[in-house]
Amino acid sequence: MPVITVREALRQALHELMQDERVFIIGEDIGHYGSTYGVTAGFLEQYGAERIRDAPIAEAGIVGLAIGAALVGMRPIAEIMSVNFSLLAFDQLINHAAKIYSMFGGQMHVPMVLRTTNGWTQLSATHSQSFDVMFAHVPGLKVVAPATPYDMKGLLRASVADPDPVIFIEHTLMYTVKGEVPDEPYEVPIGRSALVREGRHATVVTYSRMVHLSLQAAEVLSREGIEVEIVDLRTLRPLDMSLAIESFKRTGRGVVVTEDWQSFGTSAEIAARLYEYGFDYLDAPITRVNFREVPMPYSKNLELKTVITVDRIANAIRDALK
Amino acid sequence: MTQDTAQPVAAVGDAPRPPDGTDPALLMELYRQMVLIRRFEEKCQEMYTKAKIGGFLHLYIGEEATGVGAVSALREGDHIFTHYRDHGHAIARGLDINALMAELFGKVTGTGKGLGGSMHFADASKQFWGGYALVGCHLLLAVGTALGDTMQRKPGVTMVFFGDGATNGGEFYEALNFAQLWKLPVVFVCENNLYAMGTPLEVHSSVTEIYRKAAAFDMRAERVDGNDVLVMREAALRAVDHARSGQGPVLLEAMTYRFRGHSAQDVQKYRSKEDVERRRSGDPIEVFRRQLLAWGVIAAADLRTLEHTIDDQVEAAVQFAEASDEPGVEWIRQSGVYAAAITVDPPIHGE
């Protein structure tokens, strides 16, 4: 099977999806600029300006237009360069995209996808955040945050095919991650977690870029005789905790790794479900690894102390085994 | 610059005859719709005081000529978006008043199965995409349907209603820019009733002639007397033609006035009783009624028959709503929130 990057996997999915005349892409700097992260580079030349729509820097507009176009039969893929900018579009996402199906009694639905990115690299406080929990909190949205090239391609296809609004979360530090991806089209179902490493001592529950760091931590610990099981949630809403709970029942020890602030974050919900459904199997308190709870500092030394590292994950796993 | 100069607000009621070529049946239909909206909403107020209707109730009373005139310029295949004061536009678009009253009663026979209420009337089969309750934010959805139509080579025009209070937020400017930038077939209808909820126009907007805001986008715009249903209709026809012909969007500023409070709870400290009374003396429905009689379009007896029929229809809508069932609990399960079946494992709330 060919080994390609996340970027290439997303490009493959988008090229396949563009074969459907209903699909178009609307977003910031996707065309003339050549695409910030290179995902849609060359698309403008190939598909034309009508379907590769360079939008004004107007996030509410990008999402609002996508919702409206979805109502009349299009399959819009809206792109917001950074999830930090999506704050400007939260009203459209939460008050419109998430509500239209239910609030109007199921008469209409909103088959749109918002592609956006988490990430950080000395971008300081307003460009290094993660709002996964704010999307995942809202009934009516679906939230997907894949980790591998295979899942990126399959879940993006599934997201565009889905009749409901999907927030598709990428990561700026993951575009060069490589993995096996079949050439042919396929879908990975939304709302299904995956077991990415087997082990018997502790269960790590995570998603997105943290899957890769957790795998590295597991390799380190393996040399110490600790075998960690890792579950990649892949989707945050609807949340599939079945594999994680099953694993936790075997190991009795849980570690949740999520790249966001700890308080009221995604790790809180994940840990709560482990406690609720695995209480009788609990051998130790569940530990969590998150961003330090501060606005992201610019200075490299402080930034590296704020973000999650392989060492921090490994230490949290060791703590869980005490 | 395609912007038209402001038209003086024409005095209503003094035209010696209907506009040339106006079909008497059309005049009667416009009158019927206006009266139906008025009587429907008077009944809503009554049902609200009887606690049959809950939540917010924003009445359109006084503004009927704007909605009826504007919507009459649309045809099948066109789209409507509106705001939380949505009863008038829904009725003008021909939504079933039984379903509308049932929606207000929170019944499953309502337009939104009783999940939306007064602020969220919708009927997808009539491309009436709904009432939206975040001020100005739905303008972007309207630009989106126009984009979707354009990309699918469909001839539809999207008409979107909003108040003067919606023209200060960023979404208004984003919507106008997108629509003009991409020459999309949108007719923006600003219902300028002089108050953003309870804040007077001159207190909330640096420019009080709202139509002039379109100048920033080089967009065609016109200010019209929204209290004259025929003037409103003519302006809307011009705007719809312009939009449909691919020349881009139009902003219409319809000057109108809300006779009732912002919502049923509003004590209206921001305007005097005298102001409201003076405005009521120029009630657009009464003025139009006198015109129809003066023009000899219809006999007084026939008007009364029509009005009685409407009263009966409204009463029947109440009976229908009363007799209808409440929505079932399937709407508060996860399956009621998504168009595609989802599995949450383990399930939320033990579903």
Boltz contact constraints between the chains, C-beta under 6 A:
constraints:
  - contact:
      token1: [A, 58]
      token2: [B, 174]
      max_distance: 6.0
  - contact:
      token1: [A, 60]
      token2: [B, 171]
      max_distance: 6.0
  - contact:
      token1: [A, 60]
      token2: [B, 174]
      max_distance: 6.0
  - contact:
      token1: [A, 61]
      token2: [B, 140]
      max_distance: 6.0
  - contact:
      token1: [A, 61]
      token2: [B, 174]
      max_distance: 6.0
  - contact:
      token1: [A, 61]
      token2: [B, 178]
      max_distance: 6.0
  - contact:
      token1: [A, 64]
      token2: [B, 140]
      max_distance: 6.0
  - contact:
      token1: [A, 64]
      token2: [B, 141]
      max_distance: 6.0
  - contact:
      token1: [A, 65]
      token2: [B, 140]
      max_distance: 6.0
  - contact:
      token1: [A, 65]
      token2: [B, 143]
      max_distance: 6.0
  - contact:
      token1: [A, 65]
      token2: [B, 144]
      max_distance: 6.0
  - contact:
      token1: [A, 65]
      token2: [B, 147]
      max_distance: 6.0
  - contact:
      token1: [A, 67]
      token2: [B, 141]
      max_distance: 6.0
  - contact:
      token1: [A, 67]
      token2: [B, 144]
      max_distance: 6.0
  - contact:
      token1: [A, 68]
      token2: [B, 141]
      max_distance: 6.0
  - contact:
      token1: [A, 68]
      token2: [B, 144]
      max_distance: 6.0
  - contact:
      token1: [A, 68]
      token2: [B, 145]
      max_distance: 6.0
  - contact:
      token1: [A, 69]
      token2: [B, 144]
      max_distance: 6.0
  - contact:
      token1: [A, 69]
      token2: [B, 147]
      max_distance: 6.0
  - contact:
      token1: [A, 69]
      token2: [B, 148]
      max_distance: 6.0
  - contact:
      token1: [A, 71]
      token2: [B, 145]
      max_distance: 6.0
  - contact:
      token1: [A, 72]
      token2: [B, 145]
      max_distance: 6.0
  - contact:
      token1: [A, 72]
      token2: [B, 148]
      max_distance: 6.0
  - contact:
      token1: [A, 74]
      token2: [B, 148]
      max_distance: 6.0
  - contact:
      token1: [A, 91]
      token2: [B, 134]
      max_distance: 6.0
  - contact:
      token1: [A, 91]
      token2: [B, 137]
      max_distance: 6.0
  - contact:
      token1: [A, 95]
      token2: [B, 134]
      max_distance: 6.0
  - contact:
      token1: [A, 101]
      token2: [B, 339]
      max_distance: 6.0
  - contact:
      token1: [A, 102]
      token2: [B, 336]
      max_distance: 6.0
  - contact:
      token1: [A, 102]
      token2: [B, 337]
      max_distance: 6.0
  - contact:
      token1: [A, 103]
      token2: [B, 115]
      max_distance: 6.0
  - contact:
      token1: [A, 103]
      token2: [B, 116]
      max_distance: 6.0
  - contact:
      token1: [A, 103]
      token2: [B, 120]
      max_distance: 6.0
  - contact:
      token1: [A, 104]
      token2: [B, 112]
      max_distance: 6.0
  - contact:
      token1: [A, 104]
      token2: [B, 116]
      max_distance: 6.0
  - contact:
      token1: [A, 104]
      token2: [B, 122]
      max_distance: 6.0
  - contact:
      token1: [A, 104]
      token2: [B, 130]
      max_distance: 6.0
  - contact:
      token1: [A, 105]
      token2: [B, 112]
      max_distance: 6.0
  - contact:
      token1: [A, 105]
      token2: [B, 113]
      max_distance: 6.0
  - contact:
      token1: [A, 105]
      token2: [B, 115]
      max_distance: 6.0
  - contact:
      token1: [A, 107]
      token2: [B, 124]
      max_distance: 6.0
  - contact:
      token1: [A, 108]
      token2: [B, 124]
      max_distance: 6.0
  - contact:
      token1: [A, 109]
      token2: [B, 339]
      max_distance: 6.0
  - contact:
      token1: [A, 139]
      token2: [B, 337]
      max_distance: 6.0
  - contact:
      token1: [A, 140]
      token2: [B, 337]
      max_distance: 6.0
  - contact:
      token1: [A, 162]
      token2: [B, 340]
      max_distance: 6.0
  - contact:
      token1: [A, 163]
      token2: [B, 339]
      max_distance: 6.0
  - contact:
      token1: [A, 163]
      token2: [B, 340]
      max_distance: 6.0
  - contact:
      token1: [A, 164]
      token2: [B, 338]
      max_distance: 6.0
  - contact:
      token1: [A, 164]
      token2: [B, 339]
      max_distance: 6.0
  - contact:
      token1: [A, 164]
      token2: [B, 340]
      max_distance: 6.0
  - contact:
      token1: [A, 191]
      token2: [B, 342]
      max_distance: 6.0
  - contact:
      token1: [A, 191]
      token2: [B, 343]
      max_distance: 6.0
  - contact:
      token1: [A, 238]
      token2: [B, 342]
      max_distance: 6.0
  - contact:
      token1: [A, 238]
      token2: [B, 344]
      max_distance: 6.0
  - contact:
      token1: [A, 239]
      token2: [B, 344]
      max_distance: 6.0
  - contact:
      token1: [A, 240]
      token2: [B, 345]
      max_distance: 6.0
  - contact:
      token1: [A, 242]
      token2: [B, 345]
      max_distance: 6.0
  - contact:
      token1: [A, 277]
      token2: [B, 346]
      max_distance: 6.0
